[in-house]
Amino acid sequence: MNSIKGLLTWKRTLIVSIVVLFLLNIFSFYGLYTNKFYFFKIDNYIFPILSIIHFVFLYVLWFKIKENELSDPPMRTLEYILYIISLVYIYKLVETMIVLSSYSDFENHLIPGTFLPIGYLMLTLYAALLLVTLLAVVYRKEMVGTYLFDDMNQHVDHWK
């Protein structure tokens, strides 16, 4: 993990996360089997809508690190929602693996030449997204701090 953290600093992690999310938002409308974009299918909008929460978490993380602020309950809520969204990322990774493994099932059919290259690119992007999401949480724990809110209330004078 230290070698990955040496390569991907917190700023690079945020930049890579933004680029990967942007590319995957575009590919969420792409059909591997047909080599076409489908903008009128409702389920193609699920990933872009969920990625908005990821973008907000990245912005909050950047702001907290830049301003040297401590974590707060809204950030904790965002991170917990991001854990749930990470399950969707894992689902999309497995779904892409299943689609790529079905290539041999359709040997007799006309499959576009972009099927494997773009499929492997999407697979790599989903794996990278999971890695940088995990890394962003690690940087949040190290640079922003843990979520200890019970300790905050003990330093407040309630009688004033």
N, C-alpha and C positions, 0 to 999 in steps of 0.2 A: 504494500500500500504506500510505503514511503517513496518508492520509485515513481509511482503514478502521481503522487502529490508533488514530487520534484518536477515532473514534466508538466502537470496541470496545476498551476497556482490557482488561487481562488478567483482571480480576474479571468484567467484563461478558461477556467471551468464555467464561469458565467457566460463567456462569449461562445464557447463550444455548445453549451446548453441552448442558447438562443438560436444559433445556426442550425443545430440538429432539429430543434422543435419547428423552426421555420420550414426546413426541407420536408419533415414528416407531415406537416400540415398540408403541404402541396401534394405529397404522395398519398395522403388519405383519400383523395379524389381519383386516384389512378387505378385502373383495372389492369392487373398483370396479364390476365389471359387475353384481353382484347386490345391492349395498348392504346386505350382511350381514357379520357377524363370524364367522370360522371358527377355533374354538379347538382343534379336533381334527385339524387338518392339521399334521403334524410339521414340514414346511418353513417354516411360519409362525413357528416358534420359533428359527430360525437367527439372524435379526437381533437379537432380544432377548438371546440368549446372547452374541453377539459384542459387543453394546453394553456388556456387563459389563466387558470389558477396557477399553473406552473410558472408562467411569466410573472405573475404577481408575487409569488414566493421568491423568485430570483431578484425582482426589484427590491422587495423588503430586505432580503439578505444583503444585497449590495448597499442599500441605505444604512442598515444597522452597522455593517463593517466600516463604511466610509465615515459615518458620524460617531463611531465608537460607542454605540448605544447597547444597552442590555436587551435581552429577549423580553417579550411581553405576551400576554394571552392571545391577542389576534395572530401573532406570528406562530404561536404554538398550534392554534386551530388550523392555520394554513398548512403547516407541516404535516399535521395528522391527516388532513384531506389529501395532501400530496402522497402520503403512504398508500391511501386507497387508490389514487390515480395510478400509482406505480403498479398496482395489480392489473390495471388496464394495459399498461405498457408491456407487462409480462405476457398478457393474453395476446396482444398484437404481435409480439415476438414469436410466440408459439404458433399463432395463426399463419404468419409468414413462412415459418419453417414447414408447416403442413402443406401450404400451397406450393412451395419450392420442391418438396418431396413428391408431389403429385405430377411432376414433369414427365416421368416415365410412363404414367398411366395414360397420357394423351399423346403418345408417340405418333399415332396414325392421324392425328388431327393437326390442323394448321395452328401452330403456336408462334407468336411473333418472336423475332430474333432478340428483342429486348427483354424477353421474359427472365432469363437467368441473370444478366448483368444488373438490371434494375431490381430484381428480387434479392440478389445478394447485397446490393447497396442498401435496400430497405432493411434487410436483416442486420447489417452492420450498424445502421443508424439507430435501430431499436436497441441493440446491445450497448451502443455508445450512450444512448439516452439513459438507460438504466445505470450505467457506470457514473455518468456525470451527476445524475440525481443523487446517488449514494454519496458521491464526493461532496456535493453541495451541503448535504446534511452533516457530513463529517466536519466541513469547514464552519458550519453554523455552530456546532458544539464547541469547536476550538476557539473561534474568533468572537462569537457573539455571547456564548455561554449557555448553560443549561437552563431548564425551565424550573427554577425553584422559587415559587411565588409565596410560599408560606413564610420564608425568611424575610421577604420584603415588608410584610405587615408588622413585623416585630420592631422595626426601626421607625415606625410612625407614632407620634404622640397623639393619642386619641382625645386627650383632654383639652387641647387648644382649640 
